[in-house]
Amino acid sequence: MICCRIPVRRQTIHPGSPAPATPRTRRRVALGLCAALGLTCAGTVLAVRAFAHGGYLASGDPLTGSYAEEAADGDAAADALLSGPYTERPAPPRAITRMTAGQETAVRGKPAEPPVSQPLQAAPTAASAPIGPLFSPGNDGDADHHCTASVVHSATRDLVVTAAHCVYDGGFRTNLVFAPGYHDGVVPYGVWVPSRIVVDPRWADRRDEDHDVAFLRVRRPRGSGPAGQRVEDLTGAERIRFSPPGGLPTRTVGYPDDRETPVSCRNTTTAVPGQLRFDCAGFPNGTSGGPMLTAVDPGTGLGTVTGVIGGLDEGGDDETSYSSWFGPDIAALYRRATTDGA
């Protein structure tokens, strides 16, 4: 029986082509083709099979690239995740001061990291409060995380950025759960589910690699945390910069889907048409959507997001990561995300 394949995000795969030899890939969920052909996708992780078979897709409004999630869907996804081997253990209070832009930052004093990792290989790093994995729990109880996302500062204080291919593939994922600061089965800042997702219509229409960015407005699921709590008030947030030049010292962070802690690497970016390029090995499955951070504060690890792993070939290859360039179109998407449905 003919079946569709789940292509990798690090390398373009055409139907019928052999699987790549490289062991380190970023998977993208090619469910639109499967749904269109009425086929069953095999050979994927259980969470992806549940996503396909359980109907965890919504059309939203592809003409505008927006989706307002039903509260029941988000609550059910959070319940499914927390019924697994995960613990809500509150993080200890942080010493913070409030900056004029609303950014929370801890007491400084930690020495700065070297500008370039030696060797150029992603290595384990401590969890950071605003950064965490995206889970897609399904009916089978498998809740593997499949992408990475980060809280970014906004007037609404509830905004998360990731790659568009993490949340939209022929439809919007309805079983997304974000766990900021996640490590070793612990969700120290609780779990958060989307109330609204926005992508560029050019991504929804033709998977335009120059628009592989998504913003999520997130909320606490029913019965979890104080009513009206905003994620940025709890975790702090990365700043965000638009139209960044190449050549900036950058720290890239992501959660491999086979690890329970993040990895990171430091290098400078290179500007290429429509993209930012970041050369460093060791960003495999699960790291898509992870932030590329500049101006990282040595005391907190908080910085400024200038990109997210995705874009060209939906992420790059085993040695190189890409991001869609955060130019005027992404700036407009950010503004729309903070006003749509407000």
LOBA-592608 format. One record per residue: residue in one letter; x, y, z of N, C-alpha, C in turn. Coordinates in steps of 0.1 Angstrom, whole numbers, plus 5000, padded with zeros to 4 digits. Layout:
! LOBA-592608
AXYZXYZXYZ
...
END
This chain:
! LOBA-592608
M500849885000500050005000500950125000
I500550224992501350344991501050435003
C502150495009501950585020502750705019
C502250805025503150935025504250925035
R505250995033506451005042506351135050
I506951135061507151255069508551305066
P508651415057509951465054510651525065
V511951555063512751615074512751765071
R512951835082512951985081514352035077
R515351955078516651995075517051975061
Q516151915053516551875040515251845032
T515151895020513951885012513851735007
I512651675009512451535005511251534995
H511451474983510351464974509751334975
P508351324972507651194973508451094965
G508550974972509250864965510750864966
S511350964971512750964973513150884985
P514450834985514850754997515050845009
A515050785020515250855033516650905033
P516951025039518351075039519150985048
A520450985045521450905053521750975066
T521651105067522051175079521151135091
P521751105103520951075115520351195122
R520851315119520351425126519451515117
T518151515119517251585110516251655119
R515551755113514451825119513251775111
R512251715117511151655111510051765108
R509451765096508251855094507051765091
V505951795096504751715095504051735082
A504151645073503551665060502151605060
L501251655068499951595069498951635058
G499151755052498251805042498151705031
L499251655026499251555015498551435019
C498751385032498151255036496651275037
A496151395042494751415043494051425029
A494751495020494251515007494051374999
L495051285002494951154995494251045003
G493851085015493150985023494050875027
L495350905030496250805033496650805048
T497150695053497650685066499150705067
C499650785075501050815076501650715086
A502550635082503250545092504650585094
G505350525104506750555106507050685112
T506050735119506250865126506050845141
V506450935149506250925164504750925167
L504450865178503050845182502250975182
A502951085187502151215188501751265174
V502651235164502251275150501151195145
R501151065148500050975143498751015150
A498751055163497551095169497051225163
F497951315160497651445153496951415140
A497451315133496751295120495451215121
H495451115130494251035131493251095140
G493651165150492651225159492051355155
G492351395143491751515137492151645144
Y493451655148493951775155494451875145
L493551915136493752025127492452105125
A492652235124491552325122491952415110
S490952455102491252535090491552675094
G490952725105491052865108490752955096
D491453065094491253145083492553155075
P492753065065494053065058494253195050
L493153265046493253385038493953495047
T493753495060494453595068495553525077
G495553395077496553325084496353325099
S495053325103494753335118493753225122
Y493853195135493053095141492853125155
A491553135159491153145173490753015179
E491552955188491352825192490252815202
E489452705200488352675209488952645223
A488352705234488952685247488952535251
A487952455246487852315250489052235244
D489552275232490652205226491952225234
G492152355238493352385245493352315259
D492152315266492052255279492252105278
A491752045267491851895266493351865263
A494051945255495451915252496251925265
A496052035273496752045286496451935295
D495251885296494851775305495551645300
A495651625287496351515282497851515285
L498451635284499851645287500051615302
L499351675311499551665325499151535331
S498451455323498151315327499251225325
G500351265318501551195316502551215327
P503851185324504851185334505451325336
Y504651425338505051565339504551625353
T505451705359505151755372505051905372
E504051975377504052115379504652145392
R505952185392506652215404507052365402
P506452455410506752595408508252625410
A508752715401510152755402510352845414
P511552845420511752945431511653085427
P511253175436511053315432512453375426
R512353465416513553515410513753665416
A514953705418515253835421515153925409
I514154015408513854085396513754235398
T514054315388513754455388512954485375
R512154585375511254615364511954725356
M512154695343512754785334511654875327
T511954985322510955065316510155005305
A510754915297510054845287509254725291
G509254705305508454595310509254465310
Q510454465306511354345306511754315321
E511654195325512154155338513554105337
T514354145346515754095345516354075359
A517153975361517653945374518954025376
V519454015389520554095393521754045384
R522554145379523654115370524854075378
G525854035371527154005377527853885372
K527053795364527653685358528553715347
P529753665345530653705334529953665321
A530253745310529753715297530353585291
E529553525283530053405276530953445264
P531853355260532653385248531753405236
P532053485226531153505215530953395205
V531853295205531753175196532053055204
S531152955202531352825209532552745202
Q533352685211534452605206534352465212
P534052365204533852365190532452415186
L532152435173530852485169529852365169
Q529452335181528552225183527652255194
A526352245192525352275203525652185215
A525552235227525852165239524752185249
P524552095259523452115269523652245276
T522552305279522552435286521352435296
A521452525306520352535316519152585310
A517952545315516752595310516552745313
S515952815304515652955306514152975307
A513653055316512253065319511353095307
P511753185298510853215287510853115275
I511853025275511952935264511552795268
G510852725260510352595263509952515251
P509652385252509252305241507752325239
L507352285226505952275223505552125222
F504552085229504051955229502851945221
S502551825216501351795209500751665214
P500151665226499651545232498451485224
G498351355222497351295215496551195223
N495551125216494751035223495450915228
D496650885223497350765227498250785239
G498150905245498950935257500450975254
D500850975242502251015238502251165237
A503151225245503151375245504551425242
D505251365233506651415230506551555225
H507551635229507651765224508351765210
H507851855201508251845187508851975182
C508752085189509352205185509652295197
T510252405195510652495206509952635204
A509752705214509052845213509652925225
S509353055224509853145234508853265236
V508753305248507953425252508753545247
V508053635240508653765236507753875241
H508453995244507754105250506754165241
S505554195247504454255240503654335250
A502854425245501854495253500854405260
T500554295253499554205258500154105268
R501454095269502254015278501853865278
D501353815266500953675265501453625251
L502553675246502953635232504153545232
V504053445223505053345221505353335206
V506653315203507053305189507653175186
T507453115174507952985170508052985155
A508352875149508252855134506852825130
A506452875118505152845113504952705111
H505952635106505752485103505552405116
C505752465127505452395140503952395143
V503252495137501852505142500852495130
Y501352505118500452505106501052415095
D500252315091500652235080499352185073
G498852255064497552225059496352255068
G496652315079495652355089496452385102
F495752445111496352485124496252365134
R497352335141497352235151496452285163
T495552195167494652225178495052165191
N496152085191496652025204498052065208
L498252195208499552255212499552295227
V500652255233500852295247502352355249
F502452465254503752535256504152515271
A505452475273505952455287507152535289
P507052665293508252755294509152705306
G510452705303511352665314511452525317
Y510852445308510752295310512152225311
H512252135321513452045322513051915329
D513551805324513551685331512151645337
G511051665328509751635332509051735341
V509751845344509151945353508652065345
V507452115348506952235341506852345352
P508052415354508152505366507252635365
Y506852665353505952785351504552745345
G504252625348502952575343502852545328
V501752515323501552485309500552595304
W500752625291500052735284499552685271
V498352725267497752685254497452805246
P497352795233497052905224495652955226
S495453085226494053135224493953185210
R495053215204495053265190496453235184
I496453195171497653175164497653255151
V498753315147498753385134500053345127
V499853325114500953305105500753395093
D501753415085501553485072500753405062
P499753465056498953395046499853325035
R501053385032501853315022502453185027
W502553175040502953045046501752945044
A500552985048499352905047499152855033
D499352945024499052925010500052825003
R501352855005502352784997503652755005
R503552755018504752725026505952815022
D505752945021506853035017507853035027
E509052995024510152975034510653105040
D510253215033510653345039509653395049
H508653315052507553355062507253235071
D508353165075508153055084508253095099
V507353185102507253235116505853245120
A505553215133504253215139504253285152
F503253355156503053405169501853345175
L501953315188500853255195500453345207
R499253375209498753435222498353315230
V498953315243498753195251497953235264
R497353135270496653145282496853025291
R496453035304496452925312495252835309
P495352705309494152625307493252625319
R492052575317491052575328491552505340
G491452575352491852505364493352515367
S494052585359495552595361495952735363
G496452765375497052895377495953005380
P496353115385495453225388494753275376
A493453305377492653365366493353485361
G493453505348493953625342495453635342
Q496153535347497653545348498253545333
R499253635331499953645318501253575319
V501653505309502853435309504153525311
E504153635305505253725306505453775321
D504453795328504553835342505153725350
L505053595346505653485354507053455349
T507353455336508553405331509553515327
G509053645326509853745319509753715304
A510453785296510353775282511653815275
E511853755263512853805254512353925247
R513254025244512854125235512854075221
I512354155212512354115198512854235189
R513654205179514154305170513854265156
F513454375148513054355134514154415125
S514254365113515254405103516654395109
P517054285115518354275120519354255109
P520554315111521654285101522254155104
G523054095094523853985097525054025105
G525853925109527053955116526953985131
L525753965137525553985151525953865159
P526653875170526853765179525553715184
T525353585183524053525185524153395193
R523253375202523053245209521753185205
T521853065199520652985195520352875204
V519052855207518652765218517552675212
G517452555216516352465212516352335220
Y515152275220514952145227514952035217
P515951955216515851835208514751745213
D514051675204512951595209513251475216
D514551435217514951325224515751365237
R515551495241516251535253515251615262
E515451615275514551685284515151815289
T516251855283516851985286517252045273
P517452185272517752245259519252235256
V519552265244520952285239521152425234
S522352475233522552605228523952615221
C524152715213525452735206525552885203
R526752935203527053075201527953085188
N527553185179528253215167527653345162
T528153395151527653515145526753475133
T525653545130524853515119525353575106
T524853525095525153575082523853605075
A523653725069522453755061522553695047
V521553625043521353575030519953615025
P519653615012518353665008517153605015
G516453695022515253645029515453565042
Q516753545046517053455057518153505065
L518253455077519453465085520053325086
R521353315085522053185086522953185099
F522853065105523653045117524352905116
D525652915116526452795114526852735128
C526352615130526652535142525952405141
A526652295144526052165144525252135156
G524452035155523751985167522452035171
F521652085161520252125163519352035155
P518951915162518151815155516651835156
N515951725154514451725156514151795169
G513051875169512551945181513052085183
T514152115176514752255178514152355170
S513352315159512652415151511852515160
G511852645156511152745164512052795175
G513152735178514052785189514552925185
P514753015195515153155192516653165189
M516953265180518253315178518353445186
L519153455196519253565206520453645205
T520353775204521453865205521353945218
A522454015221522454105233521954025245
V522553905247522153825258522653875271
D521853895281522253945294522953835302
P524253865306524953755313524353705326
G523553795332523053755345521753675344
T521053695333519753625332519653525320
G520453545310520253465298519253515289
L518553625293517553685284518253775274
G517653775262518253855251517153905242
T517553925229516653985219516553885208
V515353845205515053745194515253815180
T516153765172516253815158515853715148
G515453595152515053485143514653365151
V514053275144513753145150514053035140
I514552925145515052815136513852775127
G514052785114513052745104513552805090
G512552855082512952915070513452825059
L514652855054515152775043515252625046
D514652545037514552405040513952375053
E513152465058512452455071513452425082
G514652495081515552485092517052475088
G517352415077518752405073519152255071
D520452235075520952095075521752075088
D522451965088523151925101524152025106
E524652105098525752205102525252345103
T524052375097523652515095522152525098
S521752625106520352655108520052795102
Y518752805098518252925092517052985099
S516753105097515553175101515053255090
S513753265088513153365079513553505085
W513953595076514453725081513253805087
F513553855099512553935106512454075101
G512054085088511854215082510454275084
P510054375076508854445077507654345078
D507654245070506454145070506354085083
I507454035090507353975103506954075113
A507454195112507054305121505554325120
A505054325108503554345107502854225113
L503354105111502753985117502753995133
Y503854045138503854065153502854165157
R502654275150501654375154500254325153
R500054245142498754185141498454085152
A499454005156499253915167498853975180
T499354095182498954165195497654235194
T497054245183495754325181494654235177
D494954125169493854035165493053985177
G491753995177490953935187491054005201
A491854125201492054185214490754255219
END
